Amino acid sequence: MSEERIVEIVPEAGLHARPAALFVEAVNDHEADVEVGPPEGDLVPAQSMIAVTSLGVGQGEELRLVADGADAEAVLSELERILTTPEDELEA
Amino acid sequence: MTDQITDDIDELIPASHISLSEPPAGKEATIEYLLDLVVESGRVEDRQTALDALLAREEETTTGVGMGIGIPHAKTEAVNRPSLAFARSETGVDFGSMDDEPATLIFLILVPEEGGEDHLQILSSLSRALMHDDVRGRLHAAEDESEVQATLREAIA
């Protein structure tokens, strides 16, 4: 069964640059298939940097995350942490 | 979408910003090579400032987004209008991307400091286009600059 969340983007750069890199790395570090996209729009594979870059999501916008797999809950929590932490407080 | 920066491809990426010959080996050298295409068209007031901004962005995290694509980019006062440049590589340039694929299609984006979200719009539109196999295939196969422009015109919505 898949899990999902809607998260509002906090980093100033949006889902871009370092937050985007950390986001994609987190997806690849977990046993789950994750898709991401606008709340009402098409989802793209979250493990692909180019797909995540294609979303062009800015600060204050909402993202829908859908995860499926053994780590679904854990990966969503980690992604939510990355997306809701100001960039200067994000650990590498 | 209307009135997007990507609507006028000829303005954004004139033929002189397109290279169909092999760029130098190495990420930094390739970035400088692409920057020089934009410098030569008279759009860059301060080459070093533009280069510093591009390399600072790479320092944060690579712009190698996988699938053989690199998109170095920066917002800088050193350019006077949004500009895109393109080079392709047969051998591939190591961009340190997460999927370990060397970059064979490389785009450079420079937008003025006051350009707001222009650079993110160009970056996302370009990324969306480049996810399609046929778009990448056409860019690899293009025989002249106008074919590259035509591909981008059709693919970037």
gemmi code that builds the backbone of each chain (N, CA, C; Angstrom):
import gemmi

chains = {
    "A": [
        ("MET", (0.842, -1.193, 0.000), (0.000, 0.000, 0.000), (0.878, 1.244, 0.000)),
        ("SER", (0.499, 2.208, -0.790), (1.357, 3.395, -0.853), (0.948, 4.433, 0.187)),
        ("GLU", (1.946, 5.207, 0.571), (1.755, 6.292, 1.538), (1.931, 7.603, 0.796)),
        ("GLU", (1.250, 8.633, 1.228), (1.518, 9.922, 0.604), (1.377, 11.104, 1.542)),
        ("ARG", (2.022, 12.192, 1.148), (1.998, 13.428, 1.935), (2.032, 14.622, 1.009)),
        ("ILE", (1.500, 15.722, 1.497), (1.649, 17.010, 0.804), (2.543, 17.885, 1.679)),
        ("VAL", (3.582, 18.423, 1.087), (4.565, 19.191, 1.856), (4.773, 20.563, 1.212)),
        ("GLU", (4.861, 21.598, 2.032), (5.153, 22.934, 1.515), (6.660, 23.180, 1.579)),
        ("ILE", (7.202, 23.712, 0.479), (8.655, 23.849, 0.345), (9.171, 25.069, 1.103)),
        ("VAL", (10.135, 24.842, 2.001), (10.689, 25.907, 2.832), (12.001, 26.502, 2.291)),
        ("PRO", (12.948, 25.697, 1.775), (14.229, 26.295, 1.359), (14.013, 27.408, 0.320)),
        ("GLU", (14.799, 28.457, 0.467), (14.657, 29.635, -0.386), (14.842, 29.291, -1.859)),
        ("ALA", (15.751, 28.365, -2.139), (16.029, 27.997, -3.529), (14.932, 27.100, -4.120)),
        ("GLY", (13.951, 26.714, -3.299), (12.965, 25.760, -3.778), (13.579, 24.370, -3.849)),
        ("LEU", (12.954, 23.508, -4.634), (13.513, 22.158, -4.803), (14.539, 22.234, -5.923)),
        ("HIS", (15.736, 22.695, -5.570), (16.746, 23.076, -6.533), (18.082, 23.017, -5.821)),
        ("ALA", (19.150, 22.845, -6.573), (20.507, 22.874, -6.034), (20.659, 21.872, -4.879)),
        ("ARG", (21.177, 22.322, -3.721), (21.504, 21.354, -2.674), (20.281, 20.642, -2.095)),
        ("PRO", (19.183, 21.360, -1.807), (18.001, 20.615, -1.340), (17.565, 19.526, -2.332)),
        ("ALA", (17.665, 19.817, -3.621), (17.263, 18.821, -4.626), (18.217, 17.631, -4.616)),
        ("ALA", (19.515, 17.909, -4.467), (20.495, 16.815, -4.432), (20.253, 15.931, -3.213)),
        ("LEU", (20.023, 16.561, -2.062), (19.763, 15.781, -0.843), (18.470, 14.982, -0.978)),
        ("PHE", (17.496, 15.575, -1.617), (16.208, 14.930, -1.832), (16.378, 13.651, -2.669)),
        ("VAL", (17.073, 13.782, -3.790), (17.264, 12.628, -4.681), (18.125, 11.558, -4.008)),
        ("GLU", (19.161, 12.002, -3.274), (20.008, 11.031, -2.559), (19.189, 10.246, -1.525)),
        ("ALA", (18.313, 10.954, -0.816), (17.495, 10.291, 0.208), (16.590, 9.239, -0.425)),
        ("VAL", (16.033, 9.563, -1.571), (15.168, 8.593, -2.259), (15.973, 7.351, -2.629)),
        ("ASN", (17.173, 7.579, -3.150), (18.002, 6.451, -3.588), (18.546, 5.620, -2.428)),
        ("ASP", (18.553, 6.204, -1.228), (19.055, 5.498, -0.051), (17.989, 4.631, 0.623)),
        ("HIS", (16.767, 4.686, 0.143), (15.688, 3.935, 0.797), (15.100, 2.876, -0.130)),
        ("GLU", (14.529, 1.841, 0.501), (13.842, 0.787, -0.253), (12.399, 1.207, -0.492)),
        ("ALA", (12.215, 2.084, -1.446), (10.850, 2.506, -1.768), (10.843, 3.175, -3.129)),
        ("ASP", (9.754, 3.022, -3.846), (9.563, 3.775, -5.083), (8.834, 5.054, -4.706)),
        ("VAL", (9.413, 6.171, -5.096), (8.803, 7.455, -4.730), (8.525, 8.263, -5.987)),
        ("GLU", (7.334, 8.858, -6.017), (7.001, 9.783, -7.082), (6.668, 11.130, -6.466)),
        ("VAL", (6.912, 12.181, -7.242), (6.731, 13.533, -6.714), (6.145, 14.429, -7.797)),
        ("GLY", (5.355, 15.406, -7.368), (4.783, 16.344, -8.337), (3.861, 17.321, -7.651)),
        ("PRO", (3.252, 18.218, -8.434), (2.312, 19.169, -7.850), (1.080, 18.430, -7.314)),
        ("PRO", (0.396, 18.997, -6.312), (-0.733, 18.288, -5.684), (-1.788, 17.820, -6.688)),
        ("GLU", (-2.007, 18.615, -7.738), (-3.058, 18.244, -8.696), (-2.488, 17.784, -10.035)),
        ("GLY", (-1.166, 17.641, -10.118), (-0.576, 17.402, -11.442), (0.070, 16.033, -11.588)),
        ("ASP", (0.789, 15.873, -12.691), (1.469, 14.608, -12.968), (2.661, 14.423, -12.039)),
        ("LEU", (2.887, 13.170, -11.662), (4.027, 12.843, -10.808), (5.190, 12.360, -11.666)),
        ("VAL", (6.405, 12.587, -11.176), (7.604, 12.105, -11.864), (8.419, 11.257, -10.887)),
        ("PRO", (9.330, 10.405, -11.406), (10.153, 9.578, -10.516), (11.088, 10.440, -9.658)),
        ("ALA", (11.008, 10.272, -8.343), (11.766, 11.126, -7.428), (13.230, 10.726, -7.336)),
        ("GLN", (13.618, 9.562, -7.878), (15.028, 9.168, -7.786), (15.855, 9.763, -8.921)),
        ("SER", (15.198, 10.506, -9.813), (15.899, 11.062, -10.973), (16.076, 12.564, -10.817)),
        ("MET", (17.344, 12.997, -10.833), (17.644, 14.418, -10.653), (17.020, 15.251, -11.762)),
        ("ILE", (17.079, 14.772, -12.989), (16.536, 15.590, -14.080), (15.018, 15.709, -13.953)),
        ("ALA", (14.374, 14.645, -13.487), (12.918, 14.687, -13.315), (12.543, 15.674, -12.219)),
        ("VAL", (13.308, 15.647, -11.120), (13.045, 16.562, -10.011), (13.305, 18.013, -10.454)),
        ("THR", (14.384, 18.205, -11.215), (14.696, 19.543, -11.732), (13.585, 20.048, -12.656)),
        ("SER", (12.984, 19.130, -13.384), (11.950, 19.518, -14.354), (10.710, 20.083, -13.670)),
        ("LEU", (10.532, 19.780, -12.387), (9.338, 20.270, -11.684), (9.395, 21.780, -11.453)),
        ("GLY", (10.604, 22.312, -11.299), (10.752, 23.755, -11.089), (9.950, 24.276, -9.912)),
        ("VAL", (10.025, 23.582, -8.795), (9.214, 23.955, -7.637), (9.922, 25.000, -6.787)),
        ("GLY", (9.246, 26.092, -6.522), (9.836, 27.179, -5.762), (9.402, 27.176, -4.301)),
        ("GLN", (10.046, 28.056, -3.535), (9.725, 28.217, -2.117), (8.242, 28.563, -1.951)),
        ("GLY", (7.603, 27.938, -0.967), (6.198, 28.242, -0.678), (5.209, 27.410, -1.470)),
        ("GLU", (5.702, 26.691, -2.492), (4.796, 25.842, -3.273), (4.636, 24.483, -2.592)),
        ("GLU", (3.552, 23.797, -2.936), (3.296, 22.492, -2.341), (3.693, 21.367, -3.284)),
        ("LEU", (4.149, 20.281, -2.691), (4.520, 19.098, -3.458), (3.796, 17.892, -2.885)),
        ("ARG", (3.397, 17.008, -3.764), (2.799, 15.746, -3.326), (3.852, 14.646, -3.460)),
        ("LEU", (4.018, 13.881, -2.404), (4.983, 12.778, -2.408), (4.213, 11.480, -2.234)),
        ("VAL", (4.483, 10.516, -3.093), (3.826, 9.221, -2.982), (4.910, 8.142, -2.930)),
        ("ALA", (4.898, 7.329, -1.883), (5.927, 6.300, -1.726), (5.296, 4.927, -1.582)),
        ("ASP", (5.998, 3.951, -2.138), (5.521, 2.575, -2.114), (6.714, 1.669, -1.820)),
        ("GLY", (6.607, 0.797, -0.818), (7.721, -0.106, -0.520), (7.976, -0.178, 0.968)),
        ("ALA", (8.974, -1.027, 1.326), (9.251, -1.310, 2.730), (9.559, -0.052, 3.539)),
        ("ASP", (10.282, 0.903, 2.905), (10.707, 2.115, 3.623), (9.797, 3.309, 3.366)),
        ("ALA", (8.604, 3.070, 2.875), (7.750, 4.182, 2.419), (7.597, 5.273, 3.481)),
        ("GLU", (7.258, 4.837, 4.696), (7.026, 5.819, 5.762), (8.317, 6.570, 6.100)),
        ("ALA", (9.414, 5.817, 6.194), (10.699, 6.425, 6.569), (11.175, 7.407, 5.500)),
        ("VAL", (11.030, 7.041, 4.245), (11.529, 7.938, 3.193), (10.690, 9.209, 3.147)),
        ("LEU", (9.391, 9.089, 3.363), (8.544, 10.286, 3.353), (8.919, 11.235, 4.488)),
        ("SER", (9.228, 10.669, 5.652), (9.624, 11.521, 6.777), (10.926, 12.253, 6.481)),
        ("GLU", (11.880, 11.521, 5.888), (13.163, 12.142, 5.564), (12.988, 13.216, 4.478)),
        ("LEU", (12.171, 12.940, 3.489), (11.951, 13.926, 2.421), (11.238, 15.159, 2.970)),
        ("GLU", (10.300, 14.922, 3.875), (9.597, 16.062, 4.471), (10.571, 16.926, 5.276)),
        ("ARG", (11.511, 16.263, 5.976), (12.512, 17.008, 6.741), (13.346, 17.893, 5.814)),
        ("ILE", (13.780, 17.321, 4.679), (14.607, 18.085, 3.733), (13.811, 19.260, 3.156)),
        ("LEU", (12.570, 19.010, 2.838), (11.765, 20.041, 2.168), (11.284, 21.133, 3.117)),
        ("THR", (11.322, 20.869, 4.419), (10.809, 21.860, 5.366), (11.911, 22.472, 6.227)),
        ("THR", (13.175, 22.203, 5.877), (14.297, 22.765, 6.620), (14.926, 23.899, 5.808)),
        ("PRO", (15.088, 25.089, 6.414), (15.762, 26.173, 5.678), (17.142, 25.702, 5.234)),
        ("GLU", (17.562, 26.171, 4.067), (18.768, 25.648, 3.443), (20.003, 25.740, 4.344)),
        ("ASP", (20.130, 26.832, 5.090), (21.345, 26.991, 5.896), (21.355, 26.078, 7.119)),
        ("GLU", (20.238, 25.419, 7.387), (20.213, 24.481, 8.510), (20.295, 23.024, 8.047)),
        ("LEU", (20.306, 22.828, 6.746), (20.348, 21.467, 6.211), (21.731, 20.868, 6.379)),
        ("GLU", (21.776, 19.658, 6.932), (23.052, 18.963, 7.019), (23.285, 18.211, 5.724)),
        ("ALA", (24.529, 18.114, 5.346), (24.867, 17.458, 4.084), (24.530, 15.975, 4.134)),
    ],
    "B": [
        ("MET", (0.980, 28.285, -21.189), (1.789, 29.345, -20.621), (2.098, 30.392, -21.695)),
        ("THR", (2.031, 31.639, -21.321), (2.311, 32.709, -22.270), (3.459, 33.559, -21.765)),
        ("ASP", (4.078, 34.257, -22.684), (5.113, 35.219, -22.356), (6.226, 34.604, -21.502)),
        ("GLN", (6.642, 33.421, -21.850), (7.734, 32.796, -21.129), (9.037, 33.150, -21.813)),
        ("ILE", (10.081, 33.136, -21.009), (11.403, 33.466, -21.501), (11.839, 32.489, -22.606)),
        ("THR", (11.273, 31.270, -22.546), (11.670, 30.242, -23.510), (10.874, 30.309, -24.807)),
        ("ASP", (9.959, 31.277, -24.918), (9.172, 31.381, -26.157), (10.034, 31.779, -27.352)),
        ("ASP", (11.038, 32.618, -27.108), (11.858, 33.112, -28.218), (13.224, 32.436, -28.196)),
        ("ILE", (13.275, 31.261, -28.815), (14.503, 30.456, -28.789), (15.662, 31.163, -29.492)),
        ("ASP", (15.376, 31.844, -30.601), (16.461, 32.502, -31.336), (17.127, 33.603, -30.525)),
        ("GLU", (16.342, 34.247, -29.672), (16.890, 35.285, -28.801), (17.665, 34.643, -27.635)),
        ("LEU", (17.096, 33.599, -27.081), (17.714, 32.935, -25.931), (19.009, 32.222, -26.324)),
        ("ILE", (18.950, 31.510, -27.457), (20.116, 30.736, -27.896), (20.339, 30.937, -29.404)),
        ("PRO", (20.996, 32.060, -29.763), (21.320, 32.280, -31.172), (22.288, 31.197, -31.675)),
        ("ALA", (22.363, 31.035, -32.983), (23.203, 29.975, -33.573), (24.640, 30.045, -33.060)),
        ("SER", (25.120, 31.248, -32.783), (26.518, 31.387, -32.346), (26.751, 30.816, -30.943)),
        ("HIS", (25.676, 30.514, -30.210), (25.816, 29.913, -28.874), (25.791, 28.385, -28.941)),
        ("ILE", (25.792, 27.841, -30.154), (25.667, 26.392, -30.314), (26.959, 25.839, -30.895)),
        ("SER", (27.527, 24.853, -30.208), (28.745, 24.219, -30.697), (28.452, 22.764, -31.035)),
        ("LEU", (28.839, 22.364, -32.239), (28.648, 20.961, -32.617), (29.984, 20.227, -32.653)),
        ("SER", (31.052, 20.902, -32.204), (32.341, 20.212, -32.130), (32.644, 19.835, -30.681)),
        ("GLU", (33.612, 18.946, -30.527), (33.908, 18.386, -29.215), (34.428, 19.470, -28.251)),
        ("PRO", (33.786, 19.597, -27.085), (34.299, 20.558, -26.108), (35.564, 20.008, -25.455)),
        ("PRO", (36.334, 20.853, -24.743), (37.531, 20.346, -24.065), (37.156, 19.342, -22.976)),
        ("ALA", (38.090, 18.474, -22.617), (37.827, 17.484, -21.565), (37.744, 18.188, -20.211)),
        ("GLY", (36.886, 17.671, -19.346), (36.802, 18.216, -17.993), (35.649, 19.190, -17.844)),
        ("LYS", (35.043, 19.130, -16.660), (33.837, 19.927, -16.421), (34.118, 21.425, -16.466)),
        ("GLU", (35.142, 21.860, -15.739), (35.407, 23.300, -15.699), (35.766, 23.855, -17.054)),
        ("ALA", (36.576, 23.106, -17.793), (36.985, 23.561, -19.119), (35.776, 23.649, -20.043)),
        ("THR", (34.854, 22.706, -19.899), (33.649, 22.727, -20.724), (32.764, 23.911, -20.362)),
        ("ILE", (32.672, 24.205, -19.075), (31.881, 25.369, -18.647), (32.486, 26.653, -19.212)),
        ("GLU", (33.810, 26.761, -19.169), (34.462, 27.958, -19.731), (34.252, 28.047, -21.238)),
        ("TYR", (34.295, 26.900, -21.886), (34.092, 26.832, -23.340), (32.692, 27.346, -23.702)),
        ("LEU", (31.688, 26.908, -22.947), (30.313, 27.369, -23.194), (30.162, 28.847, -22.844)),
        ("LEU", (30.783, 29.254, -21.739), (30.719, 30.659, -21.346), (31.296, 31.541, -22.450)),
        ("ASP", (32.394, 31.082, -23.068), (33.029, 31.896, -24.103), (32.132, 32.090, -25.325)),
        ("LEU", (31.251, 31.119, -25.592), (30.300, 31.311, -26.697), (29.405, 32.520, -26.407)),
        ("VAL", (29.011, 32.655, -25.142), (28.136, 33.768, -24.745), (28.944, 35.070, -24.663)),
        ("VAL", (30.196, 34.965, -24.215), (31.078, 36.142, -24.167), (31.272, 36.694, -25.582)),
        ("GLU", (31.519, 35.786, -26.537), (31.795, 36.224, -27.911), (30.585, 36.889, -28.559)),
        ("SER", (29.388, 36.590, -28.076), (28.224, 37.258, -28.660), (27.933, 38.591, -27.945)),
        ("GLY", (28.838, 38.998, -27.065), (28.734, 40.335, -26.473), (27.714, 40.460, -25.353)),
        ("ARG", (27.301, 39.340, -24.759), (26.270, 39.427, -23.723), (26.829, 39.432, -22.307)),
        ("VAL", (28.133, 39.213, -22.185), (28.737, 39.116, -20.856), (29.618, 40.334, -20.609)),
        ("GLU", (29.304, 41.071, -19.540), (30.090, 42.272, -19.253), (31.358, 41.920, -18.494)),
        ("ASP", (31.321, 40.870, -17.710), (32.471, 40.521, -16.886), (32.593, 38.998, -16.839)),
        ("ARG", (33.518, 38.487, -17.653), (33.647, 37.028, -17.792), (33.965, 36.344, -16.465)),
        ("GLN", (34.886, 36.947, -15.697), (35.321, 36.307, -14.453), (34.169, 36.216, -13.437)),
        ("THR", (33.369, 37.266, -13.370), (32.237, 37.257, -12.442), (31.243, 36.162, -12.830)),
        ("ALA", (31.002, 36.043, -14.124), (30.073, 35.006, -14.599), (30.634, 33.615, -14.289)),
        ("LEU", (31.930, 33.441, -14.547), (32.560, 32.139, -14.296), (32.523, 31.799, -12.805)),
        ("ASP", (32.827, 32.781, -11.969), (32.798, 32.552, -10.515), (31.408, 32.105, -10.067)),
        ("ALA", (30.367, 32.733, -10.617), (28.991, 32.379, -10.232), (28.657, 30.953, -10.682)),
        ("LEU", (29.106, 30.596, -11.877), (28.853, 29.244, -12.387), (29.575, 28.196, -11.526)),
        ("LEU", (30.824, 28.481, -11.181), (31.598, 27.503, -10.410), (31.113, 27.427, -8.959)),
        ("ALA", (30.614, 28.554, -8.434), (30.060, 28.533, -7.075), (28.836, 27.620, -7.031)),
        ("ARG", (28.053, 27.655, -8.087), (26.869, 26.784, -8.157), (27.292, 25.308, -8.232)),
        ("GLU", (28.349, 25.033, -8.988), (28.843, 23.644, -9.077), (29.387, 23.173, -7.731)),
        ("GLU", (29.971, 24.120, -7.005), (30.530, 23.816, -5.699), (29.431, 23.335, -4.738)),
        ("GLU", (28.266, 23.959, -4.861), (27.142, 23.614, -3.985), (26.698, 22.179, -4.254)),
        ("THR", (26.447, 21.871, -5.495), (26.197, 20.497, -5.924), (26.240, 20.487, -7.436)),
        ("THR", (26.663, 19.379, -8.003), (26.863, 19.352, -9.455), (25.560, 19.622, -10.221)),
        ("THR", (25.709, 20.214, -11.399), (24.554, 20.391, -12.283), (24.451, 19.243, -13.284)),
        ("GLY", (25.239, 18.199, -13.060), (25.065, 16.982, -13.855), (23.810, 16.292, -13.351)),
        ("VAL", (22.729, 16.354, -14.132), (21.432, 15.881, -13.628), (21.139, 14.446, -14.052)),
        ("GLY", (22.132, 13.770, -14.640), (21.928, 12.396, -15.070), (21.430, 12.306, -16.497)),
        ("MET", (21.264, 11.093, -16.981), (20.840, 10.815, -18.352), (21.773, 11.472, -19.381)),
        ("GLY", (23.036, 11.677, -19.001), (23.998, 12.262, -19.939), (23.843, 13.757, -20.133)),
        ("ILE", (23.252, 14.419, -19.144), (22.979, 15.845, -19.301), (23.626, 16.661, -18.201)),
        ("GLY", (24.251, 17.759, -18.601), (24.783, 18.734, -17.650), (24.161, 20.082, -17.955)),
        ("ILE", (23.730, 20.791, -16.908), (23.121, 22.117, -17.124), (23.722, 23.127, -16.149)),
        ("PRO", (25.016, 23.479, -16.329), (25.575, 24.530, -15.477), (24.777, 25.819, -15.652)),
        ("HIS", (24.533, 26.519, -14.529), (23.705, 27.721, -14.624), (24.019, 28.684, -13.499)),
        ("ALA", (23.726, 29.949, -13.739), (23.926, 30.962, -12.703), (23.109, 32.196, -13.015)),
        ("LYS", (22.775, 32.886, -11.919), (22.156, 34.194, -12.005), (23.251, 35.169, -11.657)),
        ("THR", (23.560, 36.096, -12.547), (24.694, 36.981, -12.303), (24.512, 38.333, -12.976)),
        ("GLU", (25.025, 39.377, -12.294), (24.950, 40.722, -12.875), (25.879, 40.857, -14.085)),
        ("ALA", (26.701, 39.833, -14.315), (27.673, 39.901, -15.404), (27.045, 39.741, -16.790)),
        ("VAL", (25.782, 39.319, -16.859), (25.137, 39.210, -18.181), (23.993, 40.205, -18.286)),
        ("ASN", (23.721, 40.632, -19.528), (22.692, 41.648, -19.703), (21.346, 41.091, -20.151)),
        ("ARG", (21.298, 39.816, -20.553), (20.005, 39.206, -20.819), (20.062, 37.692, -20.718)),
        ("PRO", (18.905, 37.046, -20.504), (18.909, 35.590, -20.345), (19.512, 34.922, -21.576)),
        ("SER", (20.438, 34.014, -21.335), (21.155, 33.399, -22.436), (21.391, 31.919, -22.175)),
        ("LEU", (21.310, 31.173, -23.268), (21.517, 29.731, -23.216), (22.597, 29.382, -24.232)),
        ("ALA", (23.453, 28.425, -23.905), (24.446, 27.939, -24.862), (24.449, 26.419, -24.805)),
        ("PHE", (24.882, 25.800, -25.900), (24.829, 24.336, -25.995), (26.095, 23.777, -26.613)),
        ("ALA", (26.574, 22.673, -26.052), (27.642, 21.906, -26.689), (27.332, 20.429, -26.497)),
        ("ARG", (27.822, 19.607, -27.418), (27.642, 18.168, -27.212), (28.994, 17.483, -27.326)),
        ("SER", (29.085, 16.368, -26.639), (30.355, 15.661, -26.568), (30.154, 14.210, -26.978)),
        ("GLU", (31.041, 13.723, -27.826), (31.009, 12.304, -28.211), (31.561, 11.445, -27.073)),
        ("THR", (32.624, 11.936, -26.469), (33.300, 11.136, -25.445), (32.625, 11.263, -24.075)),
        ("GLY", (31.958, 12.372, -23.840), (31.306, 12.589, -22.551), (32.223, 13.329, -21.598)),
        ("VAL", (31.630, 14.225, -20.828), (32.371, 15.010, -19.850), (31.906, 14.565, -18.467)),
        ("ASP", (32.874, 14.284, -17.581), (32.507, 13.834, -16.238), (31.948, 15.000, -15.428)),
        ("PHE", (30.654, 14.980, -15.189), (30.002, 16.020, -14.399), (29.751, 15.549, -12.963)),
        ("GLY", (30.214, 14.345, -12.632), (29.994, 13.850, -11.271), (28.530, 13.679, -10.933)),
        ("SER", (27.736, 13.284, -11.937), (26.303, 13.156, -11.674), (26.014, 11.884, -10.884)),
        ("MET", (24.865, 11.855, -10.222), (24.535, 10.742, -9.336), (24.444, 9.407, -10.069)),
        ("ASP", (24.048, 9.447, -11.347), (23.925, 8.178, -12.070), (25.231, 7.794, -12.778)),
        ("ASP", (26.295, 8.557, -12.531), (27.632, 8.276, -13.077), (27.724, 8.333, -14.595)),
        ("GLU", (26.675, 8.808, -15.252), (26.718, 8.941, -16.714), (27.473, 10.219, -17.079)),
        ("PRO", (28.514, 10.103, -17.923), (29.173, 11.339, -18.364), (28.201, 12.180, -19.203)),
        ("ALA", (28.362, 13.489, -19.119), (27.448, 14.381, -19.845), (27.847, 14.458, -21.311)),
        ("THR", (26.890, 14.200, -22.179), (27.124, 14.315, -23.623), (26.320, 15.458, -24.232)),
        ("LEU", (25.321, 15.928, -23.514), (24.561, 17.113, -23.941), (24.692, 18.128, -22.808)),
        ("ILE", (25.306, 19.262, -23.111), (25.594, 20.221, -22.045), (25.023, 21.592, -22.408)),
        ("PHE", (24.216, 22.115, -21.516), (23.616, 23.443, -21.703), (24.111, 24.359, -20.601)),
        ("LEU", (24.402, 25.601, -20.975), (24.782, 26.611, -19.994), (23.691, 27.686, -19.971)),
        ("ILE", (23.223, 27.998, -18.749), (22.203, 29.041, -18.601), (22.788, 30.196, -17.802)),
        ("LEU", (22.678, 31.410, -18.344), (23.059, 32.611, -17.598), (21.900, 33.591, -17.647)),
        ("VAL", (21.492, 34.079, -16.484), (20.445, 35.100, -16.472), (20.890, 36.259, -15.585)),
        ("PRO", (20.423, 37.467, -15.924), (20.792, 38.634, -15.120), (20.291, 38.501, -13.683)),
        ("GLU", (20.975, 39.174, -12.784), (20.627, 39.131, -11.364), (19.170, 39.510, -11.118)),
        ("GLU", (18.686, 40.491, -11.900), (17.307, 40.942, -11.679), (16.294, 40.058, -12.424)),
        ("GLY", (16.768, 38.919, -12.934), (15.905, 38.056, -13.748), (14.883, 37.246, -12.964)),
        ("GLY", (14.798, 37.461, -11.651), (13.798, 36.754, -10.855), (13.946, 35.249, -10.992)),
        ("GLU", (12.846, 34.596, -11.367), (12.843, 33.144, -11.462), (13.110, 32.660, -12.883)),
        ("ASP", (13.586, 33.559, -13.754), (13.834, 33.174, -15.149), (14.735, 31.949, -15.259)),
        ("HIS", (15.793, 31.924, -14.434), (16.744, 30.821, -14.600), (16.112, 29.491, -14.191)),
        ("LEU", (15.226, 29.535, -13.170), (14.580, 28.281, -12.770), (13.558, 27.848, -13.822)),
        ("GLN", (12.934, 28.829, -14.456), (11.971, 28.474, -15.508), (12.684, 27.841, -16.705)),
        ("ILE", (13.814, 28.445, -17.095), (14.572, 27.877, -18.211), (15.062, 26.477, -17.828)),
        ("LEU", (15.585, 26.361, -16.607), (16.127, 25.083, -16.127), (15.055, 23.988, -16.099)),
        ("SER", (13.882, 24.323, -15.597), (12.847, 23.282, -15.507), (12.283, 22.945, -16.882)),
        ("SER", (12.089, 23.954, -17.729), (11.573, 23.676, -19.075), (12.545, 22.805, -19.871)),
        ("LEU", (13.821, 23.155, -19.743), (14.850, 22.403, -20.463), (14.927, 20.962, -19.936)),
        ("SER", (14.887, 20.810, -18.623), (14.955, 19.472, -18.029), (13.775, 18.619, -18.482)),
        ("ARG", (12.591, 19.244, -18.494), (11.391, 18.514, -18.920), (11.570, 18.023, -20.361)),
        ("ALA", (12.084, 18.882, -21.220), (12.280, 18.510, -22.630), (13.302, 17.379, -22.760)),
        ("LEU", (14.374, 17.477, -21.975), (15.494, 16.540, -22.139), (15.231, 15.165, -21.533)),
        ("MET", (14.126, 15.038, -20.782), (13.767, 13.708, -20.270), (13.307, 12.787, -21.398)),
        ("HIS", (12.937, 13.366, -22.535), (12.421, 12.554, -23.651), (13.566, 12.017, -24.515)),
        ("ASP", (13.561, 10.706, -24.719), (14.609, 10.066, -25.536), (14.739, 10.700, -26.916)),
        ("ASP", (13.582, 11.007, -27.529), (13.643, 11.501, -28.910), (14.277, 12.891, -28.973)),
        ("VAL", (14.072, 13.706, -27.936), (14.680, 15.043, -27.918), (16.200, 14.906, -27.802)),
        ("ARG", (16.649, 14.026, -26.904), (18.099, 13.820, -26.765), (18.681, 13.256, -28.065)),
        ("GLY", (17.950, 12.337, -28.663), (18.403, 11.745, -29.923), (18.536, 12.787, -31.027)),
        ("ARG", (17.584, 13.690, -31.107), (17.631, 14.729, -32.147), (18.771, 15.702, -31.910)),
        ("LEU", (19.042, 16.002, -30.647), (20.157, 16.915, -30.354), (21.494, 16.261, -30.714)),
        ("HIS", (21.588, 14.948, -30.471), (22.817, 14.244, -30.847), (22.968, 14.169, -32.360)),
        ("ALA", (21.838, 14.053, -33.056), (21.890, 13.844, -34.508), (21.925, 15.148, -35.300)),
        ("ALA", (21.619, 16.264, -34.666), (21.505, 17.543, -35.388), (22.760, 17.813, -36.222)),
        ("GLU", (22.547, 18.202, -37.484), (23.701, 18.427, -38.355), (24.117, 19.885, -38.414)),
        ("ASP", (23.249, 20.761, -37.974), (23.664, 22.164, -37.902), (22.936, 22.864, -36.752)),
        ("GLU", (23.318, 24.110, -36.553), (22.796, 24.874, -35.410), (21.279, 25.045, -35.491)),
        ("SER", (20.774, 25.215, -36.723), (19.335, 25.469, -36.842), (18.520, 24.236, -36.449)),
        ("GLU", (19.090, 23.042, -36.626), (18.376, 21.833, -36.177), (18.309, 21.778, -34.647)),
        ("VAL", (19.358, 22.228, -34.008), (19.337, 22.278, -32.543), (18.257, 23.263, -32.095)),
        ("GLN", (18.240, 24.440, -32.729), (17.236, 25.449, -32.364), (15.820, 24.931, -32.618)),
        ("ALA", (15.624, 24.245, -33.757), (14.282, 23.735, -34.089), (13.837, 22.696, -33.059)),
        ("THR", (14.771, 21.840, -32.655), (14.445, 20.820, -31.651), (14.026, 21.480, -30.340)),
        ("LEU", (14.780, 22.495, -29.932), (14.467, 23.179, -28.671), (13.134, 23.930, -28.783)),
        ("ARG", (12.910, 24.550, -29.946), (11.671, 25.304, -30.139), (10.460, 24.394, -29.961)),
        ("GLU", (10.559, 23.174, -30.523), (9.428, 22.245, -30.441), (9.321, 21.587, -29.062)),
        ("ALA", (10.467, 21.341, -28.449), (10.453, 20.527, -27.220), (10.203, 21.342, -25.958)),
        ("ILE", (10.575, 22.618, -25.989), (10.417, 23.431, -24.776), (9.070, 24.117, -24.806)),
        ("ALA", (8.208, 23.680, -23.932), (6.847, 24.237, -23.920), (6.780, 25.383, -22.926)),
    ],
}
model = gemmi.Model(1)
for chain_id, residues in chains.items():
    chain = gemmi.Chain(chain_id)
    for i, (resn, *xyz) in enumerate(residues, 1):
        res = gemmi.Residue()
        res.name, res.seqid = resn, gemmi.SeqId(i, " ")
        for name, pos in zip(("N", "CA", "C"), xyz):
            atom = gemmi.Atom()
            atom.name, atom.element = name, gemmi.Element(name[0])
            atom.pos, atom.b_iso = gemmi.Position(*pos), 0.0
            res.add_atom(atom)
        chain.add_residue(res)
    model.add_chain(chain)
structure = gemmi.Structure()
structure.add_model(model)
structure.setup_entities()
